């Protein structure tokens, strides 16, 4: 540091010089370990959604079931499309006989049949689902709902299956909808985190028929870790001894109870403490052009599911005046968004 005689240097300037020197030294050290950078190529083409078809004023009522008993209850109550399988909250893996029974019930009732896939698919499970798709081809469903990106190319090998991009694929915008159309999708299920205004916009520009959830518990989290097995089933000592023997909940500081359910692969699903209910708004969604409206019946027993399906069938068909949303329920993000 060179300077003239009798020059005063404030301590703050000396500290600033020290700080700058330390930052420069840190940067020089880190640069030695920085990965090689490749040039970024911009892509300026903008996807333009196709013109939307005429609005559909009466939507198809879809009911997601995880047991044959619930399939029967939903059909008797007026469900127009049965979505069977996927993540089953009754902890039971549907057998080939279960799929055949569900298909027989739906065909006998003259309704639409759809099968669902789980959200998470491990590498070792791909062969199982390839075999399952072959079975489904024989049962000739109207649709197969795909919840996992990795299953899409596998399912497309089975040409007879009409594929729908399901809710867990996080469909938020029109470019995503056009992407799935280009992949051969017959329809798409919008994310439940969209607002009603966003749903209306996507319906107006979508090249695909769209589906929205209107009733049921939204899933908050899925995990390989199981609270029941760890605390009540002595998993640390070997096989689980709990075996989902009783209902479990997580409680928060406001005494809200979040149901814990376990699927057929022993994955833990934590559901919202309040059910989604759109009884007061379902007619508006139908008039906006939402092609299908879903009731998630996996957390209900057969009797309660039948009551809800019958209620929504009457509301959508105009047989009863739309009531206020059911007590103790929520309208989710449809009117407040996620931000």
Secondary structure, 3 states (H helix, E strand, C coil): CCCCCCCCCCHHHHHHHHHHHHHHHHHHHHHCCCCCCCCCCCCCCCCCCCCCCCCCCCCEEEEEECCHHHHHHHHHHCCCEEEEECCCCCCCCCCHHHHHHHHHHHHHHCCEEEEECCCCCCHHHHHHHHHHHHHHHHHCCCEEEECCHHHHHHHHCCCCCCEEECHHHCCCCHHHHHHHHHCCCCEEECCCCCCHHHHHHHHHHCCCCEEEEEEECCEEEEECCCHHHHHHCCHHHCCCCCCCCCCEEEECCCCCEEEEEECCCCCEEEECCCEEECCCCHHHHHHHCCCEEEEECCCCCHHHHHHHHHHHHHHHHCCCCCCCCCCCEECCCCCCCCC
